[in-house]
Amino acid sequence: MPAWEVLPDQLPPVAAVQKLLRALADPVRLEMVRRLAAHPAAEAPCSDLYDGLNKSTATHHFKILVEAGILHPVMVGPSRGHRLRRASLQEAVPGLLDALMGALARET
């Protein structure tokens, strides 16, 4: 297992609502989460989750989402990737993710 990959039992807890909303308030991070939520496996290589960013900026955004308890860093095939922590989010803040994704879908 790569050093950056975190075992499920070592993930940070899902953050308080204020921290979650702060993490999701950034349009880039919200789009990353939207792409993962739309993915059938709810996981994807990092490069599939953003456009037009350099790697260091994307890494910064991923770090915030992981620390907020939204993403889980994993290997996706041969690449680094992330998995959406849908069950953990639903348990901590029921309906938040579905409400956000529904609102985003209505905007497009």
C-alpha positions as CSV (number, residue, x, y, z in Angstrom):
1,M,0.0,0.0,0.0
2,P,1.4,3.4,-0.9
3,A,2.4,5.7,2.0
4,W,-0.3,8.3,1.0
5,E,-3.1,5.7,0.9
6,V,-5.1,5.6,4.2
7,L,-6.7,2.5,5.6
8,P,-10.5,2.9,6.2
9,D,-10.1,2.7,10.0
10,Q,-7.5,5.5,10.0
11,L,-9.6,8.0,8.1
12,P,-10.5,11.2,9.8
13,P,-14.1,11.4,11.0
14,V,-16.6,13.3,9.0
15,A,-16.2,16.9,10.1
16,A,-18.9,19.1,11.7
17,V,-21.4,20.6,9.3
18,Q,-19.7,24.0,9.3
19,K,-16.4,22.5,8.1
20,L,-18.1,20.3,5.6
21,L,-19.9,23.3,4.1
22,R,-16.7,25.3,4.0
23,A,-15.0,22.4,2.1
24,L,-17.8,22.2,-0.3
25,A,-18.2,25.9,-0.8
26,D,-15.3,26.1,-3.2
27,P,-16.6,25.5,-6.8
28,V,-13.6,23.3,-7.7
29,R,-14.0,21.0,-4.7
30,L,-17.8,20.8,-5.3
31,E,-17.2,19.8,-8.9
32,M,-14.7,17.1,-7.7
33,V,-17.4,15.7,-5.4
34,R,-20.0,16.0,-8.1
35,R,-17.9,13.9,-10.5
36,L,-17.3,11.3,-7.9
37,A,-21.0,11.1,-6.9
38,A,-21.9,10.6,-10.6
39,H,-19.3,7.9,-11.1
40,P,-20.8,4.4,-10.8
41,A,-18.2,3.1,-8.3
42,A,-18.0,6.5,-6.5
43,E,-14.2,6.3,-7.0
44,A,-12.0,7.6,-9.8
45,P,-8.4,8.5,-10.6
46,C,-7.5,12.0,-9.5
47,S,-7.0,13.2,-13.0
48,D,-10.7,12.4,-13.8
49,L,-11.9,14.8,-11.1
50,Y,-10.6,18.1,-12.3
51,D,-9.8,20.2,-15.4
52,G,-7.6,23.2,-15.8
53,L,-5.7,22.9,-12.5
54,N,-2.1,22.2,-11.9
55,K,-1.3,19.1,-9.8
56,S,-0.3,21.1,-6.7
57,T,-3.5,23.0,-6.7
58,A,-5.6,19.9,-7.2
59,T,-3.6,18.2,-4.3
60,H,-4.5,21.1,-2.0
61,H,-8.2,20.7,-2.9
62,F,-8.1,16.9,-2.3
63,K,-6.4,17.4,1.0
64,I,-9.2,19.7,2.2
65,L,-11.8,17.2,1.1
66,V,-10.0,14.3,2.8
67,E,-9.6,16.3,6.1
68,A,-13.3,17.1,6.0
69,G,-14.1,13.4,5.8
70,I,-15.6,13.6,2.3
71,L,-13.0,11.6,0.3
72,H,-10.9,8.5,0.9
73,P,-7.5,8.4,-1.0
74,V,-7.2,5.0,-2.8
75,M,-5.5,3.3,-5.7
76,V,-7.7,3.2,-8.8
77,G,-6.0,0.7,-11.1
78,P,-2.4,1.9,-11.4
79,S,-3.3,5.5,-10.5
80,R,-3.9,7.5,-7.4
81,G,-7.5,8.3,-6.8
82,H,-10.3,9.0,-4.4
83,R,-13.4,7.3,-3.2
84,L,-16.5,9.3,-2.0
85,R,-17.3,8.4,1.6
86,R,-21.0,8.3,0.8
87,A,-22.1,6.0,3.7
88,S,-20.0,8.0,6.3
89,L,-21.5,11.3,5.0
90,Q,-25.0,9.9,5.1
91,E,-24.5,8.7,8.7
92,A,-23.0,12.0,9.9
93,V,-25.2,14.4,7.9
94,P,-28.2,12.6,6.5
95,G,-29.4,13.9,3.1
96,L,-26.7,16.5,2.7
97,L,-24.9,14.9,-0.3
98,D,-28.1,13.9,-2.1
99,A,-29.5,17.5,-1.6
100,L,-26.3,19.1,-3.0
101,M,-26.2,16.7,-5.9
102,G,-29.9,17.3,-6.7
103,A,-29.4,21.0,-6.5
104,L,-26.4,20.8,-8.9
105,A,-28.3,18.7,-11.3
106,R,-31.2,21.2,-11.4
107,E,-28.7,24.0,-12.2
108,T,-27.4,22.4,-15.3
